[in-house]
């Protein structure tokens, strides 16, 4: 999930040269992919593919342990709670993020940060485009 979020935020930042990562995350929050993530659709589609493939990891060919599936369901629930739907992303008076949107923004930032840390730990620094942890 962190890789998916990171990829979309990176694409947005590339398409909008000169914007900060914070702004790219805000723009991601306005996309259909964010909606799928925030309402659980992304996880449900993923679970459907896993079930169709008898819970086999396509890269390794090994069966995904039941404990991992349980953890992914927990991840889905936490993600939905953190990315709660917000009708209007910004307050109209002063154009600031409202509390629920700020919580979602911080969650997305942490996901991107986690992905960068994982890339560094696994010697995949070429994947780092946002430079959050520097």
Backbone as a printed PyTorch tensor [residue, N CA C, xyz], in Angstrom:
tensor([[[  0.8230,  -1.1800,   0.0000],
         [  0.0000,   0.0000,   0.0000],
         [  0.8730,   1.2530,   0.0000]],

        [[  1.9270,   1.2450,   0.8140],
         [  2.8060,   2.4140,   0.8730],
         [  3.4290,   2.6950,  -0.4980]],

        [[  3.7860,   1.6440,  -1.2080],
         [  4.3730,   1.8160,  -2.5440],
         [  3.3710,   2.4290,  -3.5110]],

        [[  2.1200,   2.0200,  -3.4240],
         [  1.0820,   2.5690,  -4.2980],
         [  0.9120,   4.0540,  -4.0320]],

        [[  0.7870,   4.4220,  -2.7670],
         [  0.6340,   5.8350,  -2.3990],
         [  1.8400,   6.6230,  -2.8740]],

        [[  3.0220,   6.1030,  -2.5940],
         [  4.2660,   6.7830,  -2.9650],
         [  4.3350,   6.9980,  -4.4800]],

        [[  3.9540,   5.9780,  -5.2210],
         [  4.0010,   6.0780,  -6.6890],
         [  3.0840,   7.1740,  -7.2020]],

        [[  1.8580,   7.2130,  -6.6980],
         [  0.9090,   8.2380,  -7.1550],
         [  1.3720,   9.6380,  -6.7740]],

        [[  1.8580,   9.8100,  -5.5590],
         [  2.3410,  11.1250,  -5.1330],
         [  3.5410,  11.5370,  -5.9860]],

        [[  4.4290,  10.5990,  -6.2940],
         [  5.5940,  10.8900,  -7.1410],
         [  5.1680,  11.3150,  -8.5430]],

        [[  4.1950,  10.6230,  -9.1020],
         [  3.6920,  10.9630, -10.4440],
         [  3.1020,  12.3640, -10.4470]],

        [[  2.3250,  12.6810,  -9.4290],
         [  1.7230,  14.0180,  -9.3320],
         [  2.8100,  15.0800,  -9.2330]],

        [[  3.8320,  14.7920,  -8.4480],
         [  4.9170,  15.7690,  -8.2810],
         [  5.6860,  15.9630,  -9.5910]],

        [[  5.8920,  14.8840, -10.3310],
         [  6.5770,  14.9870, -11.6330],
         [  5.7630,  15.8090, -12.6300]],

        [[  4.4420,  15.6050, -12.6200],
         [  3.5680,  16.3140, -13.5630],
         [  3.4090,  17.7910, -13.2190]],

        [[  3.6320,  18.1400, -11.9680],
         [  3.4610,  19.5100, -11.5010],
         [  4.7970,  20.0190, -10.9650]],

        [[  5.7140,  20.2570, -11.8670],
         [  7.0650,  20.6700, -11.4750],
         [  7.0250,  21.8760, -10.5410]],

        [[  7.8540,  21.7920,  -9.5240],
         [  7.9750,  22.9110,  -8.6000],
         [  7.0720,  22.8300,  -7.3770]],

        [[  6.1460,  21.8840,  -7.3460],
         [  5.3070,  21.8050,  -6.1550],
         [  6.0010,  20.9860,  -5.0760]],

        [[  5.6750,  21.2780,  -3.8570],
         [  6.2240,  20.5610,  -2.7150],
         [  5.5200,  19.2140,  -2.5770]],

        [[  6.1560,  18.2910,  -1.8720],
         [  5.5680,  16.9770,  -1.6210],
         [  4.2350,  17.1150,  -0.9030]],

        [[  4.1500,  18.0510,   0.0370],
         [  2.8980,  18.2900,   0.7680],
         [  1.7560,  18.6020,  -0.2070]],

        [[  2.0320,  19.4380,  -1.1860],
         [  1.0110,  19.7840,  -2.1800],
         [  0.6610,  18.5810,  -3.0620]],

        [[  1.6530,  17.7680,  -3.3910],
         [  1.4010,  16.5760,  -4.2000],
         [  0.4990,  15.6030,  -3.4380]],

        [[  0.7080,  15.4830,  -2.1330],
         [ -0.1580,  14.6340,  -1.3140],
         [ -1.5750,  15.1920,  -1.3050]],

        [[ -1.6970,  16.5130,  -1.1720],
         [ -3.0280,  17.1400,  -1.2150],
         [ -3.7210,  16.8450,  -2.5440]],

        [[ -2.9840,  16.9180,  -3.6430],
         [ -3.5620,  16.6270,  -4.9590],
         [ -3.9550,  15.1500,  -5.0630]],

        [[ -3.1530,  14.2640,  -4.4780],
         [ -3.5000,  12.8460,  -4.4700],
         [ -4.8240,  12.6270,  -3.7560]],

        [[ -5.0770,  13.3950,  -2.7070],
         [ -6.3100,  13.2590,  -1.9320],
         [ -7.5510,  13.6480,  -2.7400]],

        [[ -7.3450,  14.2090,  -3.8960],
         [ -8.4680,  14.6000,  -4.7580],
         [ -8.6870,  13.6110,  -5.9060]],

        [[ -7.9400,  12.5020,  -5.9180],
         [ -8.0170,  11.5520,  -7.0310],
         [ -8.9600,  10.3830,  -6.7500]],

        [[ -9.3040,   9.6880,  -7.8010],
         [-10.1100,   8.4800,  -7.6890],
         [ -9.3700,   7.3750,  -6.9530]],

        [[ -8.0490,   7.3140,  -7.0960],
         [ -7.2640,   6.2980,  -6.3940],
         [ -7.3100,   6.5180,  -4.8860]],

        [[ -7.2860,   7.7830,  -4.4710],
         [ -7.4220,   8.0670,  -3.0400],
         [ -8.7930,   7.6060,  -2.5520]],

        [[ -9.8240,   7.8510,  -3.3450],
         [-11.1740,   7.4290,  -2.9650],
         [-11.2230,   5.9130,  -2.7900]],

        [[-10.6230,   5.1780,  -3.7390],
         [-10.5920,   3.7110,  -3.6480],
         [ -9.8320,   3.2470,  -2.4050]],

        [[ -8.7980,   3.9600,  -2.0640],
         [ -8.0230,   3.6330,  -0.8700],
         [ -8.8250,   3.9510,   0.3880]],

        [[ -9.4850,   5.0960,   0.3930],
         [-10.1800,   5.5500,   1.5970],
         [-11.4810,   4.8110,   1.8720]],

        [[-12.0850,   4.2270,   0.8530],
         [-13.3420,   3.5040,   1.0990],
         [-13.1570,   1.9870,   1.1280]],

        [[-11.9070,   1.5370,   0.9960],
         [-11.6080,   0.1080,   1.0940],
         [-11.6700,  -0.6440,  -0.2240]],

        [[-12.0710,   0.0260,  -1.2990],
         [-12.1980,  -0.6290,  -2.5990],
         [-10.8650,  -1.1920,  -3.0770]],

        [[ -9.7860,  -0.4510,  -2.8750],
         [ -8.4690,  -0.9010,  -3.3230],
         [ -8.1140,  -2.2320,  -2.6600]],

        [[ -8.3230,  -2.3250,  -1.3580],
         [ -8.0360,  -3.5780,  -0.6490],
         [ -8.9620,  -4.6930,  -1.1230]],

        [[-10.2410,  -4.3850,  -1.3000],
         [-11.1990,  -5.4100,  -1.7320],
         [-10.8300,  -5.9720,  -3.1050]],

        [[-10.3960,  -5.1050,  -4.0180],
         [ -9.9600,  -5.5680,  -5.3410],
         [ -8.7300,  -6.4630,  -5.2060]],

        [[ -7.8260,  -6.0750,  -4.3300],
         [ -6.6120,  -6.8430,  -4.0850],
         [ -6.9640,  -8.2070,  -3.4990]],

        [[ -7.8590,  -8.2220,  -2.5110],
         [ -8.2880,  -9.4830,  -1.9000],
         [ -8.9610, -10.3960,  -2.9320]],

        [[ -9.7580,  -9.8110,  -3.8240],
         [-10.4300, -10.6080,  -4.8640],
         [ -9.4020, -11.2700,  -5.7790]],

        [[ -8.3460, -10.5340,  -6.1480],
         [ -7.2830, -11.1120,  -6.9880],
         [ -6.5500, -12.2210,  -6.2480]],

        [[ -6.2660, -11.9830,  -4.9710],
         [ -5.5850, -13.0060,  -4.1810],
         [ -6.4340, -14.2730,  -4.0850]],

        [[ -7.7250, -14.1010,  -3.8390],
         [ -8.6210, -15.2480,  -3.7200],
         [ -8.6900, -16.0170,  -5.0380]],

        [[ -8.7770, -15.2640,  -6.1420],
         [ -8.8400, -15.8770,  -7.4730],
         [ -7.5960, -16.7240,  -7.7380]],

        [[ -6.4470, -16.2700,  -7.2310],
         [ -5.1770, -16.9810,  -7.4170],
         [ -4.8770, -17.9190,  -6.2580]],

        [[ -5.9050, -18.2710,  -5.4930],
         [ -5.7720, -19.1960,  -4.3620],
         [ -4.7270, -18.6970,  -3.3560]],

        [[ -4.6790, -17.3670,  -3.1730],
         [ -3.7870, -16.7190,  -2.2100],
         [ -2.3140, -17.0220,  -2.4570]],

        [[ -1.9430, -17.1400,  -3.7280],
         [ -0.5370, -17.3540,  -4.0840],
         [  0.1050, -16.0100,  -4.4190]],

        [[  1.3090, -15.8120,  -3.9320],
         [  2.0890, -14.6330,  -4.2820],
         [  2.5890, -14.8470,  -5.7100]],

        [[  2.2210, -13.9600,  -6.6170],
         [  2.5740, -14.1400,  -8.0260],
         [  4.0800, -14.0600,  -8.2670]],

        [[  4.7950, -13.3190,  -7.4130],
         [  6.2440, -13.1940,  -7.5870],
         [  6.9920, -14.4380,  -7.1180]],

        [[  6.5660, -14.9960,  -5.9810],
         [  7.3010, -16.1230,  -5.4050],
         [  6.6360, -17.4710,  -5.6690]],

        [[  5.3390, -17.4600,  -5.9730],
         [  4.6000, -18.6920,  -6.1710],
         [  4.2170, -19.3810,  -4.8660]],

        [[  4.5310, -18.7280,  -3.7480],
         [  4.2270, -19.3060,  -2.4370],
         [  2.8620, -18.8150,  -1.9470]],

        [[  2.2150, -19.6680,  -1.1710],
         [  0.9260, -19.3250,  -0.5910],
         [  1.1240, -18.2460,   0.4770]],

        [[  0.2510, -17.2340,   0.4530],
         [  0.3130, -16.1630,   1.4390],
         [ -0.2950, -16.6890,   2.7390]],

        [[  0.4430, -16.5940,   3.8410],
         [ -0.0650, -17.1150,   5.1100],
         [ -1.3600, -16.4300,   5.5490]],

        [[ -2.1920, -17.1820,   6.2320],
         [ -3.4680, -16.6640,   6.7350],
         [ -3.2440, -15.4620,   7.6570]],

        [[ -2.1630, -15.4700,   8.4280],
         [ -1.8490, -14.3600,   9.3300],
         [ -1.6160, -13.0750,   8.5470]],

        [[ -0.9780, -13.2040,   7.3890],
         [ -0.7340, -12.0340,   6.5450],
         [ -2.0480, -11.4730,   6.0210]],

        [[ -2.9590, -12.3350,   5.6230],
         [ -4.2770, -11.8860,   5.1440],
         [ -5.0080, -11.1580,   6.2680]],

        [[ -4.9180, -11.6770,   7.4890],
         [ -5.5450, -11.0130,   8.6410],
         [ -4.9360,  -9.6320,   8.8610]],

        [[ -3.6050,  -9.5420,   8.7500],
         [ -2.9370,  -8.2500,   8.9050],
         [ -3.3540,  -7.2690,   7.8120]],

        [[ -3.5280,  -7.7740,   6.6010],
         [ -3.9740,  -6.9040,   5.5000],
         [ -5.3840,  -6.3880,   5.7500]],

        [[ -6.2360,  -7.1980,   6.3540],
         [ -7.5830,  -6.7440,   6.7140],
         [ -7.5250,  -5.6680,   7.7970]],

        [[ -6.6170,  -5.8300,   8.7440],
         [ -6.4310,  -4.8010,   9.7680],
         [ -5.9300,  -3.5180,   9.1150]],

        [[ -4.9770,  -3.6670,   8.1840],
         [ -4.4520,  -2.5070,   7.4570],
         [ -5.5890,  -1.7840,   6.7370]],

        [[ -6.4690,  -2.5370,   6.1150],
         [ -7.6080,  -1.9530,   5.4040],
         [ -8.4650,  -1.1400,   6.3700]],

        [[ -8.8050,  -1.7210,   7.5170],
         [ -9.6510,  -1.0250,   8.4900],
         [ -8.9970,   0.2550,   9.0070]],

        [[ -7.7090,   0.1840,   9.3250],
         [ -6.9860,   1.3600,   9.8130],
         [ -6.9380,   2.4320,   8.7280]],

        [[ -6.6850,   2.0200,   7.5070],
         [ -6.6050,   2.9620,   6.3960],
         [ -7.9310,   3.6930,   6.2100]],

        [[ -9.0190,   2.9670,   6.2360],
         [-10.3420,   3.5890,   6.0850],
         [-10.5740,   4.6160,   7.1880]],

        [[-10.2150,   4.2700,   8.4170],
         [-10.4060,   5.1950,   9.5400],
         [ -9.5270,   6.4310,   9.4150]],

        [[ -8.2970,   6.2440,   8.9510],
         [ -7.3850,   7.3820,   8.8250],
         [ -7.7210,   8.2790,   7.6350]],

        [[ -8.2850,   7.6920,   6.5940],
         [ -8.5750,   8.4430,   5.3720],
         [-10.0670,   8.7040,   5.2160]],

        [[-10.7300,   8.9160,   6.3320],
         [-12.1700,   9.1280,   6.3410],
         [-12.5650,  10.1550,   5.2780]],

        [[-13.6710,   9.8840,   4.6180],
         [-14.1350,  10.7770,   3.5530],
         [-14.4600,  12.1560,   4.1070]],

        [[-14.0200,  13.1540,   3.3800],
         [-14.2770,  14.5370,   3.7470],
         [-14.9480,  15.2050,   2.5510]],

        [[-16.1570,  15.7420,   2.7390],
         [-16.8660,  16.3400,   1.5970],
         [-16.0670,  17.4320,   0.8940]],

        [[-15.5330,  18.3470,   1.6520],
         [-14.7060,  19.4070,   1.0790],
         [-13.3540,  19.3680,   1.7610]],

        [[-12.3230,  19.2410,   0.9600],
         [-10.9770,  19.0820,   1.4950],
         [-10.5280,  20.3020,   2.2960]],

        [[-10.9160,  21.5000,   1.8610],
         [-10.4560,  22.7160,   2.5180],
         [-11.6220,  23.4900,   3.1120]],

        [[-11.3280,  24.2130,   4.2040],
         [-12.2840,  25.1660,   4.7420],
         [-12.3720,  26.3080,   3.7370]],

        [[-13.5520,  26.8010,   3.4870],
         [-13.6970,  27.8330,   2.4720],
         [-13.2380,  29.2040,   2.9510]],

        [[-13.3100,  29.4790,   4.2570],
         [-12.9390,  30.8040,   4.7530],
         [-11.4650,  31.1220,   4.5640]],

        [[-10.5870,  30.1990,   5.0010],
         [ -9.1560,  30.5100,   4.9550],
         [ -8.3320,  29.5010,   4.1790]],

        [[ -8.9990,  28.6080,   3.4470],
         [ -8.3240,  27.6610,   2.5630],
         [ -7.3440,  26.7490,   3.3070]],

        [[ -7.6580,  26.3850,   4.5550],
         [ -6.7950,  25.4860,   5.3110],
         [ -7.4190,  24.1000,   5.3650]],

        [[ -6.5670,  23.1110,   5.5120],
         [ -7.0640,  21.7410,   5.6280],
         [ -7.8980,  21.5970,   6.8960]],

        [[ -9.0330,  20.9340,   6.7970],
         [ -9.8200,  20.6720,   7.9890],
         [ -9.2250,  19.4800,   8.7270]],

        [[ -9.6030,  19.2800,  10.0050],
         [ -8.9700,  18.2800,  10.8650],
         [ -8.9110,  16.8820,  10.2520]],

        [[-10.0340,  16.3780,   9.7370],
         [-10.0390,  15.0230,   9.1730],
         [ -9.1050,  14.9330,   7.9740]],

        [[ -9.0640,  15.9830,   7.1720],
         [ -8.1640,  15.9900,   6.0240],
         [ -6.7190,  16.0500,   6.4720]],

        [[ -6.4530,  16.7770,   7.5460],
         [ -5.0880,  16.8600,   8.0690],
         [ -4.6480,  15.4870,   8.5750]],

        [[ -5.5460,  14.7500,   9.2280],
         [ -5.2210,  13.4030,   9.6960],
         [ -4.8950,  12.5090,   8.4930]],

        [[ -5.7040,  12.6050,   7.4450],
         [ -5.4650,  11.8140,   6.2350],
         [ -4.1280,  12.1950,   5.6140]],

        [[ -3.8590,  13.4950,   5.5570],
         [ -2.6000,  13.9730,   4.9800],
         [ -1.4100,  13.4170,   5.7570]],

        [[ -1.4710,  13.4590,   7.0820],
         [ -0.3710,  12.9470,   7.9100],
         [ -0.1940,  11.4470,   7.7170]],

        [[ -1.2930,  10.7130,   7.5780],
         [ -1.2300,   9.2760,   7.3440],
         [ -0.5320,   8.9870,   6.0150]],

        [[ -0.8960,   9.7170,   4.9630],
         [ -0.2720,   9.5270,   3.6500],
         [  1.2150,   9.8800,   3.7050]],

        [[  1.5390,  10.9530,   4.4090],
         [  2.9440,  11.3480,   4.5710],
         [  3.7260,  10.2190,   5.2410]],

        [[  3.1660,   9.6280,   6.3150],
         [  3.8420,   8.5300,   7.0200],
         [  4.0020,   7.3070,   6.1230]],

        [[  3.0300,   7.0470,   5.2680],
         [  3.1390,   5.9220,   4.3390],
         [  4.2980,   6.1590,   3.3660]],

        [[  4.3990,   7.3770,   2.8550],
         [  5.5000,   7.7120,   1.9400],
         [  6.8430,   7.6300,   2.6660]],

        [[  6.8780,   8.1300,   3.8790],
         [  8.0970,   8.0750,   4.6830],
         [  8.5020,   6.6240,   4.9500]],

        [[  7.5440,   5.7730,   5.2900],
         [  7.8130,   4.3530,   5.5320],
         [  8.3620,   3.6800,   4.2910]],

        [[  7.8040,   4.0300,   3.1340],
         [  8.2740,   3.4420,   1.8930],
         [  9.7340,   3.8310,   1.6320]],

        [[ 10.0580,   5.0960,   1.8680],
         [ 11.4430,   5.5270,   1.6670],
         [ 12.3970,   4.8030,   2.6220]],

        [[ 11.9940,   4.6510,   3.8750],
         [ 12.8350,   3.9330,   4.8300],
         [ 13.0430,   2.4900,   4.3880]],

        [[ 11.9660,   1.8500,   3.9220],
         [ 12.0710,   0.4730,   3.4380],
         [ 13.0060,   0.3970,   2.2350]],

        [[ 12.8880,   1.3470,   1.3100],
         [ 13.7690,   1.3540,   0.1310],
         [ 15.2330,   1.4880,   0.5440]],

        [[ 15.5130,   2.3650,   1.4940],
         [ 16.8960,   2.5240,   1.9500],
         [ 17.4020,   1.2560,   2.6160]],

        [[ 16.5620,   0.6340,   3.4480],
         [ 16.9660,  -0.5830,   4.1480],
         [ 17.2000,  -1.7440,   3.1970]],

        [[ 16.5150,  -1.7550,   2.0740],
         [ 16.6430,  -2.8540,   1.1170],
         [ 17.4880,  -2.4600,  -0.0930]],

        [[ 18.2560,  -1.3920,   0.0490],
         [ 19.1720,  -0.9110,  -1.0000],
         [ 18.4630,  -0.6600,  -2.3250]],

        [[ 17.3280,   0.0020,  -2.2560],
         [ 16.5910,   0.3750,  -3.4630],
         [ 16.4600,   1.8920,  -3.5370]],

        [[ 17.5290,   2.5900,  -3.2520],
         [ 17.4960,   4.0500,  -3.1930],
         [ 17.1100,   4.7040,  -4.5060]],

        [[ 17.2550,   3.9760,  -5.6130],
         [ 16.8720,   4.5470,  -6.9120],
         [ 15.3610,   4.7850,  -6.9890]],

        [[ 14.6080,   4.1490,  -6.0960],
         [ 13.1550,   4.3080,  -6.0670],
         [ 12.7340,   5.6180,  -5.3980]],

        [[ 13.6480,   6.2720,  -4.6910],
         [ 13.3040,   7.4480,  -3.8980],
         [ 13.2240,   8.6900,  -4.7700]],

        [[ 12.0470,   9.2560,  -4.8240],
         [ 11.8170,  10.4360,  -5.6450],
         [ 11.3800,  11.6520,  -4.8390]],

        [[ 10.8100,  11.4200,  -3.6690],
         [ 10.2520,  12.5160,  -2.8780],
         [ 11.2340,  13.0630,  -1.8480]],

        [[ 12.2200,  12.2600,  -1.4780],
         [ 13.2560,  12.6490,  -0.5110],
         [ 12.6600,  13.1730,   0.7950]],

        [[ 11.7290,  12.4340,   1.3430],
         [ 11.0730,  12.8100,   2.5850],
         [ 11.9920,  12.6240,   3.7860]],

        [[ 12.7650,  11.5570,   3.7880],
         [ 13.5610,  11.2380,   4.9890],
         [ 14.9190,  11.9010,   5.0050]],

        [[ 15.2490,  12.6600,   3.9960],
         [ 16.5520,  13.3610,   3.9880],
         [ 16.5110,  14.6190,   4.8280]]])
